[in-house]
Amino acid sequence: MLPNAESFRRLVDGRATGIIPTLARTGLSAFELPYEGLIRLRNYGYDHGMFTVSRASAPVVSVGNITLGGTGKTPLVAWLANWFTTRNQKPAIISRGYKAKEGQLSDEAAELNILLPTVPHFANRQRIIAAQSATASGSNILLLDDGFQHRRIDRDINLVTIDASDPFGCNRIFPRGLLREPLEGLRRADAVILTRTDQVSVKTRDKIQKQCSHFLGPHRKPWIQTEHRPSNLRLVDGRTEPLQSLQNKRILAISAIGNPAAFYKTLTSLGHTPTATLTFPDHHQYTTDDIHRISKKTEQVRADIVLTTLKDLVKLPFGNMRDRPLYALEIGIHFQSGLQDLEDLLLTIS
C-alpha cells in the first residue's frame, strides 16, 4: 500500500528510522538524479524555445509551488479571485483537475466552488483548452492553479508559494525529497509568497528569504509574507459557526491533504489541540470502510465533534458522525508584509 503524505514526509526527512526506512531512502536516492536530469532537460527546452508555449487571449496569473504537498495555494487563489472581482474584472480559475473522476470536480476545485460560488472553474489536462473555454465564456483574467511547472501556457504573472514550515522539501528532489524541481527554477517567479509564517520564527523566515535570494535572479522581486488564519467553521449544508464552538470540546481531527501536520498545528495554535487525529493519503476518496473507521474512532476517543479541512468536507457529505457534528475549518490568507508589492504587480494587468 502506498504511504500517506505524512508517512512519506517522515520517510524522506529521516524521522522514520530503522532498517526498512533506511533501505527505502537508499532506493529512492537512486531515482533522484535521473528524475532531476529529466526536469533540467525539460526546463532547458522551454528556456531556449525548443518547446511550444501557447498564449491565452486574456492575462494569466499562475499560482504554483516548488514542492509536493500543500503550501497554501488555494487560499491565495481565492484571495486573487476576490481581488480581481472587486475591481470589476471577471476572473476564472483554470486547472488540470488533478485526480478528479470523470465528470467530477477535483478536491481543490470543489473547495474553491464553496469559497467562490460565482467564479467559474474550467478543468482540462490541456490547460490552454480550459483557458480558451474560460475566455469564450467572458472571463478576462485567468488564474492558473498549480501552474508553476506547467510551462506550456504563457503567463503574465508567475507567483510561487513556499511553505515556511517546510520550505524546500528536505532539500532533495523527488522521489528522495519533496522538491518538484531544482531551486534554480525560482528564477521564473515574479513574486514569492511565503505561507504559514506564523508557524516559524522570524530568524527562520529570514533564513528562507536569504536562501531563495540566491535563485531569484539579479532583479529585486516582491517577497510577500502571509499566514493562514482560521475564519470560521463550515457545515456540509453551507452554514457557518464561530470558532468559539470548539471551546472545551474533545476534537477528532481528520484530513487527506498534502501537509496534514500544518492543519493539526493550526488547531493547536488556536488552543484546540485535537484529542486524536486520523490521516489519510492526499486526495483520498473516502470509502464506506473509512467512514466506519472514523465513526469507531469518534466513539473510542469520546469526541464531541469531528473536524476536518474544507477540501475534505466536500468528500464527506454527512452532517454528523455518530451524532457528533462534522465541521470544516475555513482558512483565509492574511498578509503580514508585501501586500502593496503584490497589488502593484497585479495592477499591471488589471
C-alpha positions in Angstrom: 0.0 0.0 0.0 1.3 3.5 -0.8 2.2 5.6 2.2 0.1 8.6 3.0 1.5 12.1 2.7 2.7 12.3 6.3 4.3 8.9 6.2 6.2 9.8 3.1 7.4 13.0 4.7 8.7 11.1 7.7 10.5 8.7 5.3 12.3 11.3 3.2 13.1 13.7 6.1 14.7 10.9 8.2 12.2 10.9 11.0 11.3 7.3 10.1 14.1 5.2 11.4 15.2 1.6 11.2 16.4 -0.8 8.5 13.5 -0.7 6.2 13.2 3.1 6.0 17.0 3.4 5.6 16.8 0.9 2.7 13.9 2.7 1.2 15.7 6.1 1.3 18.7 4.4 -0.4 16.4 3.1 -3.1 14.7 6.5 -3.6 18.1 8.2 -3.9 18.9 6.0 -7.0 16.0 7.6 -8.8 16.6 11.2 -7.7 19.4 12.0 -10.2 17.7 10.6 -13.3 14.5 12.5 -12.4 16.4 15.7 -11.8 18.1 15.3 -15.1 14.8 15.0 -17.0 13.5 18.1 -15.2 16.6 20.0 -16.1 16.3 19.0 -19.8 12.7 19.9 -19.9 13.4 23.4 -18.3 16.3 23.9 -20.7 14.0 23.2 -23.6 11.4 25.7 -22.5 14.1 28.3 -21.6 15.6 28.1 -25.1 12.4 28.0 -27.2 12.6 24.3 -28.1 9.1 23.6 -26.9 5.9 25.3 -27.9 4.3 27.8 -25.5 0.7 28.8 -26.1 -0.7 32.2 -25.4 -4.2 32.7 -24.0 -6.3 35.6 -25.1 -6.6 37.0 -21.6 -3.9 37.8 -19.0 -2.8 34.8 -17.0 -1.7 34.7 -13.3 -0.1 31.5 -12.4 -0.1 30.2 -8.8 2.2 27.3 -8.0 4.9 25.9 -5.8 8.2 24.1 -6.0 7.4 21.3 -3.6 4.9 18.4 -3.4 2.2 18.7 -0.9 0.1 21.6 0.4 1.8 25.0 0.5 -1.4 27.1 0.8 -2.2 27.8 -2.8 -6.0 27.5 -2.5 -6.4 30.4 0.0 -4.2 32.5 -2.3 -6.2 31.7 -5.4 -9.4 32.5 -3.6 -7.9 35.9 -2.5 -6.8 36.7 -6.0 -10.2 35.9 -7.4 -11.9 38.2 -4.9 -9.3 40.9 -5.5 -10.0 40.9 -9.3 -13.7 40.7 -8.8 -13.8 43.7 -6.5 -12.1 45.6 -9.3 -14.8 44.8 -11.8 -12.8 42.1 -13.6 -14.2 38.7 -14.5 -11.7 36.1 -13.3 -11.9 32.4 -14.0 -9.8 29.5 -12.5 -8.2 27.1 -14.8 -6.6 23.8 -13.6 -5.7 20.3 -14.6 -8.3 18.8 -12.4 -5.8 16.6 -10.6 -7.3 13.2 -9.6 -10.8 14.2 -10.5 -13.1 11.4 -11.6 -14.8 11.7 -15.0 -17.5 14.4 -14.8 -16.5 15.4 -11.2 -14.5 18.2 -9.7 -11.1 17.8 -8.2 -10.7 18.3 -4.5 -9.3 21.8 -4.9 -12.0 22.8 -7.5 -14.7 21.6 -5.2 -13.2 23.6 -2.3 -12.9 26.7 -4.5 -16.5 26.3 -5.6 -17.5 26.7 -1.9 -15.3 29.7 -1.4 -16.0 31.3 -4.8 -19.5 30.3 -5.9 -19.7 33.0 -8.6 -16.2 32.4 -10.1 -16.2 29.8 -13.0 -13.7 27.0 -12.9 -12.5 25.2 -16.0 -10.5 22.0 -15.7 -8.7 20.2 -18.5 -5.4 18.3 -18.7 -4.6 20.6 -21.6 -4.9 23.8 -19.7 -4.8 26.0 -22.8 -8.1 24.4 -23.8 -9.5 25.3 -20.4 -8.2 28.8 -20.9 -10.0 29.1 -24.3 -13.2 27.9 -22.7 -12.9 30.5 -20.0 -12.3 33.4 -22.3 -15.1 32.2 -24.6 -17.5 32.4 -21.6 -16.5 36.0 -21.0 -13.7 35.8 -18.4 -10.9 38.4 -18.8 -8.5 37.3 -16.1 -7.3 33.7 -15.9 -6.0 32.2 -12.6 -3.8 29.2 -13.4 -4.0 26.9 -10.4 -0.9 24.8 -9.7 0.8 26.2 -12.8 4.4 26.8 -11.9 5.7 23.7 -13.6 3.1 23.8 -16.4 5.1 25.8 -18.9 3.1 25.0 -22.0 0.8 28.0 -21.3 2.4 31.5 -21.2 1.7 33.7 -18.2 1.8 37.4 -17.4 2.5 36.9 -13.7 4.2 33.9 -12.1 3.6 33.5 -8.4 5.2 30.8 -6.4 4.2 29.8 -2.9 6.6 28.5 -0.3 5.5 26.9 3.0 7.6 28.4 5.7 7.1 25.2 7.9 8.8 23.0 5.2 10.2 25.3 2.5 12.4 23.1 0.4 11.1 19.6 0.8 14.2 18.2 2.7 16.4 19.9 0.0 16.1 16.8 -2.1 14.5 16.3 -5.5 11.5 13.9 -5.7 11.4 10.9 -5.1 14.2 11.3 -2.5 12.7 14.6 -1.3 9.7 16.8 -2.0 11.2 19.3 -4.4 9.4 19.2 -7.8 12.4 20.7 -9.5 15.8 22.3 -8.6 15.6 25.5 -6.7 17.1 27.3 -9.7 13.5 27.2 -11.1 12.6 30.0 -8.7 14.2 32.5 -11.1 11.0 32.1 -13.2 8.9 33.6 -10.3 7.8 37.2 -10.5 7.0 37.2 -6.8 7.4 34.7 -3.8 4.6 34.2 -1.3 5.9 32.7 1.9 2.9 31.0 3.6 2.3 29.8 7.2 4.9 32.3 8.5 3.2 32.2 11.9 4.4 28.6 12.4 8.1 29.6 12.3 10.4 32.2 13.9 11.5 35.5 12.4 15.0 34.0 12.2 13.7 31.1 10.1 11.8 33.4 7.8 14.9 35.5 7.2 17.0 32.3 6.5 14.4 31.1 3.9 14.5 34.5 2.2 18.3 34.6 2.1 18.4 31.1 0.6 15.8 31.9 -2.0 17.6 35.2 -3.0 20.4 33.1 -4.5 18.0 31.7 -7.1 15.6 34.6 -7.8 17.9 36.4 -10.2 19.6 39.8 -10.1 16.5 41.9 -10.0 14.5 42.5 -6.9 11.3 40.6 -6.8 8.4 41.0 -4.3 8.8 38.9 -1.2 5.3 38.6 0.5 4.8 37.0 3.9 1.5 35.5 4.8 -0.2 33.4 7.4 -3.3 31.2 7.3 -5.9 32.4 9.7 -9.0 30.3 10.5 -12.1 32.4 9.9 -15.0 30.1 11.0 -16.4 26.6 11.0 -18.4 25.4 8.0 -21.0 22.7 7.9 -21.9 20.4 5.0 -25.1 22.4 4.4 -23.2 25.6 3.9 -24.0 27.2 7.3 -21.1 28.6 9.3 -20.5 28.8 13.0 -17.9 30.8 15.0 -14.6 29.3 16.1 -15.8 29.6 19.7 -17.9 26.5 19.0 -14.7 24.5 19.5 -14.3 25.7 23.1 -13.8 22.9 25.6 -14.7 20.3 23.0 -12.9 16.9 22.5 -11.9 17.0 18.9 -11.2 14.2 16.4 -9.3 15.9 13.5 -9.2 14.1 10.2 -7.5 15.1 6.9 -6.4 13.9 3.5 -4.3 16.7 2.4 -0.7 17.3 1.3 0.5 18.8 4.7 -1.7 17.4 7.4 0.8 18.3 10.2 0.2 22.0 9.3 -3.6 21.5 9.8 -3.2 19.9 13.2 -0.6 22.6 14.2 -3.1 25.3 13.3 -5.7 23.8 15.6 -3.2 23.6 18.4 -2.2 27.3 17.8 -5.9 28.2 18.3 -5.8 26.5 21.7 -7.8 23.4 20.5 -5.3 20.6 20.4 -7.0 17.5 18.8 -7.9 14.7 21.2 -7.0 12.4 18.3 -6.2 12.5 14.6 -6.8 10.3 11.6 -4.7 11.0 8.5 -5.4 9.7 5.0 -3.4 10.0 1.8 -3.5 13.2 -0.1 -6.6 13.4 -2.4 -8.0 10.3 -0.8 -11.6 9.4 -1.7 -13.4 8.3 1.4 -14.9 4.9 1.3 -17.6 3.2 3.4 -14.9 1.5 5.4 -13.2 4.8 6.1 -16.5 6.3 7.4 -16.8 3.3 9.7 -13.3 3.8 10.9 -13.9 7.5 11.6 -17.1 6.7 13.4 -15.4 4.0 15.5 -12.5 6.4 16.4 -15.1 9.0 17.4 -16.5 6.6 19.9 -13.1 5.4 21.1 -11.8 8.9 22.0 -15.2 10.2 23.1 -15.0 13.1 20.7 -17.6 15.8 20.9 -17.1 16.9 17.3 -15.3 15.7 14.1 -13.2 18.5 12.5 -11.7 18.4 9.0 -10.5 20.6 6.2 -12.7 22.3 3.7 -11.1 20.1 1.0 -12.1 17.0 2.9 -15.6 18.3 3.8 -16.7 18.2 0.1 -15.9 14.5 0.1 -17.8 13.8 3.3 -21.4 14.6 2.6 -22.6 13.8 6.1 -23.9 16.2 8.7 -22.5 14.2 11.6 -20.5 11.2 12.7 -22.3 9.0 15.3 -24.4 12.1 16.2 -21.3 14.2 16.6 -21.3 17.3 14.3 -18.9 17.4 11.4 -17.2 20.7 10.8 -14.6 22.0 8.4 -12.1 24.7 9.5 -12.3 27.5 6.9 -9.0 29.2 6.3 -8.2 32.6 4.9 -4.9 34.3 3.9 -3.6 37.2 6.0 -0.7 39.4 4.7 2.0 40.2 7.2 4.1 42.1 4.7 4.4 42.8 1.0 0.7 43.2 0.2 1.3 46.6 -1.6 4.1 45.0 -3.7 1.7 42.2 -4.8 -1.1 44.6 -5.6 1.2 46.8 -7.6 2.2 43.7 -9.6 -1.5 42.7 -10.2 -2.4 46.2 -11.3 -0.1 45.8 -14.3 -2.6 43.5 -15.9 -5.9 44.7 -14.5 
